[in-house]
Amino acid sequence: MAESMKGLKRTHRCTEVSNQNVNETVTVMGWVQKSRNKGGIIFVDLRDRSGILQVIFEEEKCGSESFAKAERLRSEFVVAITGTVALRAGGINKNLATGDIEIIAADLRILSEADTPPFPIEENSKTKEEVRLKYRTLDLRRPDLQRNLILRSRVVSIIRNFLAEEGFLEIETPILNKSTPEGARDYLVPSRVHPGSFYALPQSPQIFKQLLMAAGYDRYYQVAKCFRDEDLRADRQPEFTQIDMELSFVDIDEVLDVNERLLARVFKEAISVEVPLPIQRMTWQEAMERFGSDKPDVRFGMELVNVTEVVKDCDFVVFKGAVENGGSVRGINAKGQGGMPRKKIDALVDFAKGYGAKGLAYIAISEDGTRKSSFAKFMKEEEMDALVDRLDGQPGDLLLFAADRDKIVFSVLGALRCELAEQMELIDKNEFRFLWITEFPVFEWSDEEERYTAMHHPFTMPMEEDLALLDTDMGKARAKAYDIVLNGVELGGGSVRIHQDDIQEKMFRLLGISEEDAHDRFGFLLTAFQYGVPPHAGLAFGLDRMIMLMAGAESIRDVIAFPKVKDASCMMSNAPDKVDAKQLEELCIQVVEAEESAL
């Protein structure tokens, strides 16, 4: 039978009790982690979000009633205990913050009993994630997950304090918006009052924060919930949280400066990590050429090497064909891997194919300098020597090459260097390497749509020196856009926005957005801009990704209280679920069964 808290008040959380409280009477409350009856004395490990505290029940000190209740305690019972703090009579437990003290219980109340949990409440649980997510409330009791969410709360508090000091205003923007389909799919919400019409949940507060700049608020930020109906990965969720900001009367340097100082404050105060400032900057073009990625992990080398000039006249049809079709041939040097078994090399080839490669060429150099190669018979000896020299190949090295269009070559080798770095244990997991990627292309070519699309969004300002390219060679125009990358993960990004009518109209035209379509999609923004808009720029951090990296977690599911799984469902609540026919009728919606695809 559960008991009342009447007359009781908690005096301390578990680890707030210390040897400074010896001989004091305290009241602590929490969950029973473990109970051990040693015959005449019962040891209970009491747990709350702060940690674990040992409590001892002896019948002559707590009375027969409390002792009898203590004999019934099982894992996850919720209890309130009053007792006296004492130094541990036994050995000190150095693994616990309270390892040198214990509570000699005088009174016990069982506030709630518990069934046997489906898995142990313990750190680094080996229980399958599907089970833990089904019983997420229990999973959230685990100390490692609690530390992650406490860290998340701490980080948000630091961010809020910093931005307030910098003159930012926290302003909320709408969740129910107009759909402006572009990029990822919108989540749609039907309107009961306007039958047949729909709201869209925001993919970002982009348009509204620009409107706030037009309205004169100068510096805005928001801890913003955002939604994207897209396929999930380990670092993505259908709903996620951004630290979103926008600034007026600034250019790139001012935005990067305030965010560098923000990151330095957060990492110093939250996890005691010093972030050297200024953070390194690298152009998008350099990042792609050196690392094959616009979010490179720079904690290790193994950089890409362009060997197109070396092989352009060779007889190897794979290399020759790539060059003749306007592509390139590039390679990486996996130092010390020349003795890699053929089976593992074949696995790397399969890995590369997953990123669009048709294959992967290699030269394995043994310790005595002899070479094994998948394509040597098609090459002259001097061409092979030149290739090895170009990649600084030494005895014991493995040289790997990709040949195709640049986009594919970068994708393949960018992923391959990271895969090899993991296999070769080249990455210091305790290192945090930040990097700004700047000067992104304004446009990127879409093979699917056979046209240029905006790499970021249509409000991104081109670099002033590249404005003329919009009329002559739009694919080469660079944007005043920037991403912040940490350990190969994109933490966030932003850009300077277009505030000039003529440039904005040209962007719409180049993207194939007619004047009518532009006003249909973004009319309220364009109208606001007719009445004086300041130069402005912004950035948004992915809070979930940032906390994942700070906590050393494997997935953002470990730093979100109630995450979804890969099919965007919640295993705990079974969302999404069907609704009553009456609700659909009120919304003028009819559900049609999807036809099974033909076999």
C-alpha positions in Angstrom: 0.0 0.0 0.0 1.4 3.4 -1.0 1.9 5.9 1.8 1.4 9.6 1.9 4.1 12.3 2.0 2.1 14.2 4.6 4.4 15.9 7.1 7.5 15.0 5.1 9.9 17.3 3.2 12.9 16.2 1.3 16.0 17.9 2.7 18.6 16.7 0.2 19.0 14.9 -3.1 21.1 11.7 -2.7 24.5 13.1 -3.6 23.8 16.5 -1.9 24.5 14.6 1.4 28.2 14.5 2.2 30.6 14.0 5.1 29.9 17.6 6.1 26.5 16.4 7.2 27.7 13.7 9.6 25.4 13.3 12.7 22.7 15.4 11.0 19.2 14.1 10.4 18.2 14.2 6.7 15.2 13.1 4.6 16.0 11.7 1.2 13.7 10.3 -1.5 14.1 8.3 -4.6 14.0 4.8 -6.2 15.5 1.6 -4.7 18.4 0.6 -7.0 19.2 -2.5 -5.0 18.3 -4.0 -1.6 20.4 -6.6 0.3 19.2 -8.3 3.5 22.2 -9.5 5.4 20.2 -10.9 8.3 19.3 -8.3 10.9 20.7 -5.5 8.7 19.4 -4.4 5.4 21.5 -2.4 2.9 19.6 -0.2 0.4 21.1 1.7 -2.5 18.8 4.7 -3.0 18.9 6.5 -6.4 17.7 9.8 -7.7 18.8 11.9 -10.6 21.9 13.1 -8.7 23.3 9.6 -8.0 23.3 6.8 -5.4 23.3 6.9 -1.6 23.6 3.9 0.7 21.0 3.5 3.5 21.2 1.0 6.4 18.2 -0.4 8.2 18.8 -1.9 11.7 15.6 -3.0 13.6 16.7 -1.5 17.0 17.4 1.9 15.3 14.5 2.2 12.9 11.9 0.2 14.7 10.1 -3.0 13.9 7.5 -1.3 11.6 10.1 0.4 9.3 12.3 -2.7 9.4 9.4 -4.9 8.3 8.7 -2.5 5.4 12.4 -2.4 4.5 12.3 -6.2 4.2 9.7 -5.8 1.4 11.7 -3.4 -0.7 12.5 -4.3 -4.3 14.1 -2.6 -7.2 12.3 0.6 -8.3 10.1 1.0 -5.2 9.8 4.7 -4.5 10.6 5.6 -0.9 11.2 8.4 1.6 13.8 7.8 4.2 14.6 9.8 7.3 17.8 9.0 9.1 21.2 10.1 10.5 24.3 10.7 8.3 27.3 8.6 9.4 30.7 7.8 8.1 30.8 4.3 6.5 31.5 1.6 8.9 32.9 -0.6 6.1 35.3 0.3 3.3 34.9 3.5 1.2 33.4 3.0 -2.2 35.5 5.3 -4.4 33.1 4.8 -7.4 30.3 6.7 -5.7 30.2 10.4 -4.9 28.7 9.4 -1.5 31.1 6.5 -1.1 32.4 7.6 2.3 29.0 8.0 4.1 25.8 6.2 4.7 22.4 6.9 6.2 21.3 5.1 9.4 17.6 4.9 8.8 15.1 5.9 11.5 11.9 6.0 9.4 10.8 4.6 6.0 7.7 5.3 3.9 7.0 3.4 0.8 5.5 6.0 -1.5 5.0 3.7 -4.5 5.5 0.0 -5.2 6.9 -1.3 -8.5 6.6 -4.4 -10.6 9.8 -6.1 -11.6 11.2 -3.9 -14.5 11.7 -5.6 -17.9 15.4 -4.8 -17.8 17.9 -3.6 -15.2 18.2 0.1 -14.6 21.9 0.4 -15.1 24.5 2.3 -17.1 25.6 1.1 -20.6 22.6 -1.2 -20.8 23.0 -4.2 -23.0 19.2 -4.5 -23.4 18.0 -4.2 -27.0 17.1 -0.6 -27.9 13.7 -1.6 -29.1 12.8 -2.9 -25.6 14.3 0.2 -23.9 12.4 2.5 -26.2 9.1 0.7 -25.6 9.7 1.3 -21.8 11.3 4.7 -22.3 10.3 6.0 -18.9 12.3 3.2 -17.3 15.1 3.7 -19.7 15.3 7.4 -18.8 16.0 6.4 -15.2 19.4 5.1 -16.3 22.2 7.4 -14.9 23.9 7.8 -18.3 20.8 9.0 -20.0 20.0 11.2 -17.1 23.5 12.8 -17.4 22.8 13.4 -21.1 19.6 15.2 -20.5 21.0 17.2 -17.5 23.9 18.2 -19.9 21.3 19.3 -22.5 19.5 21.5 -20.0 22.8 23.0 -18.8 23.9 23.8 -22.3 20.6 25.5 -23.2 20.9 27.6 -20.0 24.4 28.7 -20.9 23.3 29.5 -24.5 20.4 31.6 -23.2 22.6 33.5 -20.8 25.3 34.2 -23.4 22.9 35.4 -26.0 21.1 37.7 -23.5 24.4 39.2 -22.7 25.0 39.8 -26.4 21.8 41.7 -26.8 19.7 38.9 -28.4 15.9 38.7 -27.7 14.2 35.4 -27.3 11.1 35.5 -29.5 8.9 32.5 -30.4 7.7 32.1 -34.0 4.6 30.1 -35.1 4.4 26.4 -35.3 1.3 26.4 -37.6 2.6 27.9 -40.8 1.9 28.1 -44.5 3.5 25.3 -46.6 6.3 26.5 -48.9 7.4 23.1 -50.3 11.1 23.0 -51.0 13.8 20.6 -49.8 12.4 18.1 -47.3 8.7 17.3 -47.2 6.5 19.3 -44.8 4.4 17.8 -42.1 0.9 19.0 -42.8 -1.9 19.7 -40.3 -5.5 19.9 -41.6 -7.6 22.8 -40.6 -11.1 22.1 -39.3 -12.2 25.8 -39.6 -10.9 26.0 -43.2 -11.9 22.6 -44.8 -9.5 21.4 -47.4 -6.7 23.8 -46.2 -3.6 22.8 -44.3 -1.0 24.3 -42.1 2.6 23.1 -42.3 4.9 22.5 -39.3 8.1 24.5 -39.7 11.2 23.0 -41.1 12.9 26.1 -39.7 11.8 29.6 -38.6 13.7 31.0 -41.6 11.1 33.4 -43.0 9.8 34.5 -39.6 13.2 35.4 -38.3 13.9 37.5 -41.4 10.6 39.2 -40.8 11.7 40.0 -37.3 14.8 41.7 -38.7 12.6 43.7 -41.1 10.5 44.6 -38.0 13.6 46.1 -36.3 14.3 43.6 -33.5 18.0 43.6 -34.4 19.1 40.3 -32.7 16.7 37.4 -32.3 17.2 33.8 -31.0 14.9 30.9 -30.3 15.2 27.3 -29.0 13.1 26.2 -31.9 11.3 22.9 -32.5 11.5 22.0 -36.2 9.9 19.2 -38.3 11.0 17.4 -41.5 9.2 14.5 -43.1 12.3 12.7 -44.4 14.0 9.4 -44.1 15.8 9.0 -40.7 19.4 8.3 -39.9 21.3 8.0 -36.6 21.7 11.8 -36.4 18.2 12.7 -37.7 14.7 12.8 -36.2 11.4 13.9 -37.7 11.2 16.6 -35.0 14.4 18.2 -33.8 15.6 21.3 -31.9 17.6 24.2 -33.3 19.3 27.1 -31.6 18.2 29.6 -34.2 19.4 33.2 -34.5 19.4 36.2 -36.8 21.3 39.5 -36.6 20.8 42.8 -38.4 23.5 45.2 -39.7 26.2 42.5 -39.9 28.3 40.6 -42.4 29.9 37.1 -42.2 32.7 38.0 -39.7 30.3 39.3 -37.1 28.1 36.2 -37.2 31.1 33.9 -37.0 32.6 35.8 -34.2 29.6 35.8 -31.9 29.0 32.0 -32.6 32.7 31.2 -31.9 32.5 32.9 -28.6 29.2 31.1 -27.9 30.7 27.7 -28.6 33.8 28.5 -26.5 31.5 29.4 -23.6 29.3 26.4 -23.9 32.1 23.8 -24.2 34.1 25.4 -21.3 31.3 25.7 -18.9 29.4 22.5 -19.7 32.2 20.0 -20.2 35.4 21.9 -19.4 36.8 21.8 -22.9 38.7 24.7 -24.2 37.9 25.7 -27.8 40.8 27.6 -29.3 39.7 30.8 -31.1 39.5 31.8 -33.8 38.1 28.6 -35.3 39.8 27.5 -38.5 38.1 28.5 -41.7 38.1 26.5 -45.0 36.4 27.2 -48.2 33.9 24.6 -49.6 36.2 24.0 -52.6 39.2 23.3 -50.5 37.2 21.0 -48.2 36.0 19.0 -51.2 39.4 18.8 -52.8 41.2 17.8 -49.6 38.6 15.7 -47.8 35.9 14.9 -50.3 33.3 16.3 -47.9 31.8 19.7 -47.0 31.8 18.5 -43.3 35.3 17.0 -43.1 36.7 15.3 -40.0 40.1 17.0 -39.6 41.2 15.0 -36.6 43.2 12.8 -38.9 44.9 13.2 -42.3 44.6 10.7 -45.2 43.7 13.6 -47.5 42.6 13.1 -51.1 45.2 13.6 -53.9 44.2 14.5 -57.4 46.1 12.3 -59.9 44.2 13.3 -63.0 47.2 14.9 -64.7 49.3 11.8 -63.9 46.9 9.3 -65.6 45.1 11.4 -68.2 47.1 9.7 -71.1 47.2 6.2 -69.7 45.6 3.1 -71.3 43.5 2.1 -68.2 40.0 2.6 -69.6 38.5 3.4 -66.2 40.9 6.3 -65.5 40.9 7.4 -69.1 37.2 7.4 -69.5 36.6 9.4 -66.3 39.0 12.1 -67.5 37.5 12.2 -71.0 34.0 12.6 -69.5 35.1 15.7 -67.5 35.6 13.8 -64.3 38.7 13.2 -62.2 40.9 10.5 -60.7 41.8 10.9 -57.1 43.4 8.7 -54.4 44.1 8.3 -50.7 47.0 6.6 -48.9 46.1 4.3 -46.1 49.5 4.3 -44.4 50.7 0.9 -43.1 47.8 -1.1 -44.7 49.7 -2.6 -47.6 49.3 -6.0 -46.1 45.5 -5.8 -45.9 44.0 -9.2 -46.9 42.2 -9.3 -50.3 38.9 -10.1 -48.5 39.1 -6.8 -46.6 40.0 -4.9 -49.8 37.0 -6.4 -51.5 34.9 -5.2 -48.5 36.2 -1.7 -49.1 35.2 -2.0 -52.8 31.7 -2.9 -51.7 31.7 0.0 -49.3 32.7 2.4 -52.1 29.9 1.0 -54.4 27.5 2.1 -51.7 28.5 5.7 -52.4 28.1 5.5 -56.1 31.4 4.0 -57.2 31.6 1.5 -60.0 34.7 0.1 -58.4 37.8 0.9 -56.5 41.4 0.6 -57.9 44.3 -0.1 -55.5 48.0 -0.5 -55.2 49.2 -2.5 -52.2 52.9 -1.9 -51.4 54.5 -4.7 -49.4 57.2 -4.1 -46.8 59.9 -5.1 -49.3 58.6 -2.6 -51.8 56.9 -5.0 -54.2 53.5 -4.0 -55.5 50.2 -5.7 -56.0 47.6 -3.8 -58.1 44.2 -4.3 -59.6 45.1 -2.3 -62.7 48.9 -2.5 -63.2 48.7 -4.5 -66.4 47.0 -1.5 -68.1 49.7 0.9 -67.0 53.3 1.7 -68.0 55.8 1.2 -65.2 56.7 4.9 -65.2 53.0 5.8 -64.8 52.7 3.4 -61.8 55.8 5.0 -60.3 54.4 8.5 -60.8 51.1 7.4 -59.1 52.9 6.0 -56.1 55.1 9.1 -55.9 52.1 11.4 -56.1 50.5 9.7 -53.1 53.9 9.5 -51.3 53.5 5.7 -51.3 56.0 3.9 -49.0 56.6 0.3 -48.3 53.6 -1.0 -46.3 51.1 1.5 -47.7 47.8 0.8 -49.5 46.8 3.3 -52.2 43.1 3.5 -53.2 41.7 5.3 -56.2 38.3 6.4 -57.5 37.6 7.6 -61.0 34.3 9.2 -62.0 32.5 12.6 -62.0 33.9 14.8 -59.2 30.7 14.5 -57.2 30.9 10.7 -57.0 34.7 10.7 -56.5 34.4 13.1 -53.6 31.5 11.1 -52.1 33.3 7.8 -52.3 36.8 8.9 -51.1 35.3 11.2 -48.4 33.4 8.3 -46.9 36.2 5.8 -47.4 38.8 7.9 -45.5 36.4 8.0 -42.5 35.8 4.3 -42.7 39.5 3.5 -42.9 40.2 5.9 -40.0 37.8 4.0 -37.8 39.3 0.7 -38.8 42.8 2.0 -38.3 41.9 3.7 -35.0 43.3 7.0 -36.1 40.7 9.1 -34.4 41.1 10.6 -30.9 37.6 10.2 -29.5 38.4 12.8 -26.8 39.4 15.5 -29.3 37.0 18.3 -30.5 38.0 19.8 -33.8 35.8 22.7 -35.0 35.9 24.0 -38.5 34.0 26.7 -40.5 33.2 25.8 -44.1 32.6 29.0 -46.1 32.0 30.1 -49.7 29.5 27.3 -50.6 28.2 27.4 -54.2 25.0 29.4 -54.5 23.5 26.6 -56.8 23.9 22.9 -57.2 23.0 20.8 -60.2 20.1 18.4 -59.7 20.4 15.3 -62.0 16.8 14.4 -61.1 15.3 17.8 -62.0 17.9 18.6 -64.7 18.3 22.1 -63.5 20.1 24.2 -60.9 18.6 24.3 -57.4 19.6 26.5 -54.4 22.2 24.7 -52.3 20.8 26.4 -49.2 17.7 28.4 -49.9 16.7 31.2 -52.3 17.3 34.0 -49.8 21.1 33.3 -49.6 23.2 36.2 -50.7 25.9 35.5 -53.4 29.3 36.9 -52.8 29.4 40.5 -54.2 32.4 39.7 -56.4 30.4 36.8 -58.0 27.2 38.7 -58.8 28.2 39.0 -62.4 28.5 35.2 -62.7 24.7 34.9 -62.1 24.4 36.1 -65.7 27.3 34.2 -67.3 28.2 31.1 -65.3 25.8 30.6 -62.4 27.2 27.3 -61.4 30.5 29.0 -60.3 28.9 31.6 -58.1 29.8 31.4 -54.5 27.4 32.2 -51.6 27.9 34.1 -48.4 27.0 30.9 -46.6 28.8 29.1 -43.8 28.6 25.8 -41.9 30.1 25.0 -38.5 31.5 21.4 -38.4 32.6 19.4 -35.4 34.5 16.1 -35.8 33.0 15.5 -39.2 29.4 16.4 -38.2 27.6 19.5 -39.4 26.5 21.2 -36.2 24.8 24.1 -38.0 24.8 26.6 -40.8 23.6 29.9 -42.0 24.2 32.7 -44.5 24.0 36.4 -45.2 20.5 37.0 -46.6 19.5 38.9 -49.7 17.9 42.2 -48.8 18.0 43.9 -52.2 14.9 43.5 -54.4 16.8 43.2 -57.7 19.1 40.4 -56.5 16.2 38.5 -54.9 14.1 38.8 -58.1 17.1 37.5 -60.1 17.5 34.5 -57.7 13.9 33.5 -58.1 14.2 33.8 -61.9 17.3 31.6 -62.0 15.7 29.0 -59.8 12.7 28.9 -62.2 10.4 30.5 -59.6 8.0 32.8 -61.5 6.9 36.2 -60.0 3.5 34.8 -59.4 4.8 31.7 -57.7 7.2 33.7 -55.6 4.4 35.9 -54.3 2.2 32.8 -53.7 4.9 31.1 -51.6 6.7 34.1 -50.0 4.4 37.0 -50.6 4.2 38.1 -47.0 8.0 38.3 -46.8 8.4 40.1 -50.0 5.7 42.6 -49.0 7.5 43.3 -45.7 10.7 43.9 -47.6 9.1 46.7 -49.6 9.1 48.9 -46.5 12.8 48.9 -45.6 14.8 45.9 -44.5 18.3 46.0 -43.0 21.2 43.8 -44.1 20.9 40.7 -42.0 22.4 37.2 -41.5 21.8 34.2 -39.3 22.7 30.7 -38.3 21.1 27.7 -36.6 22.7 25.0 -34.5 21.3 21.5 -34.3 21.1 21.2 -30.5 20.5 17.4 -30.6 23.7 16.8 -32.6 25.7 19.2 -30.4 24.7 17.4 -27.2 25.3 14.0 -28.8 28.9 15.0 -29.6 29.5 16.6 -26.2 28.1 13.6 -24.3 30.0 11.1 -26.5 26.7 9.4 -27.3 26.3 7.0 -30.2 23.0 8.5 -31.4 20.8 11.6 -30.9 18.2 9.2 -29.6 20.4 9.1 -26.4 20.1 12.8 -25.9 16.4 13.3 -26.7 13.9 12.4 -23.9 11.3 10.7 -26.2 12.8 10.0 -29.6 11.3 8.4 -32.7 12.8 5.4 -34.4 13.8 5.0 -38.1 10.2 4.8 -39.4 9.3 8.0 -37.5 7.2 6.1 -35.0 7.3 6.2 -31.2 7.6 2.7 -29.8 6.4 3.9 -26.4 3.1 5.6 -27.4 2.6 3.9 -30.7 2.4 7.3 -32.5 1.4 7.8 -35.3 -1.9 6.0 -34.9 -5.4 5.9 -36.4 -8.0 8.4 -35.3 -11.8 8.2 -34.9 -13.9 8.5 -38.0 -15.7 11.4 -36.4 -12.4 13.4 -36.2 -11.7 12.8 -39.9 -15.3 13.8 -40.7 -14.8 17.1 -38.9 -11.7 17.7 -40.9 -13.4 16.7 -44.2 -10.7 14.0 -44.7 -11.2 10.6 -46.2 -8.5 8.0 -45.7 -7.9 5.9 -48.8 -6.1 2.6 -48.5 -2.9 2.6 -50.5 -2.7 0.1 -53.3 -0.2 -2.6 -53.0 2.7 -2.1 -55.5 2.6 -4.6 -58.3 5.0 -7.5 -58.0 
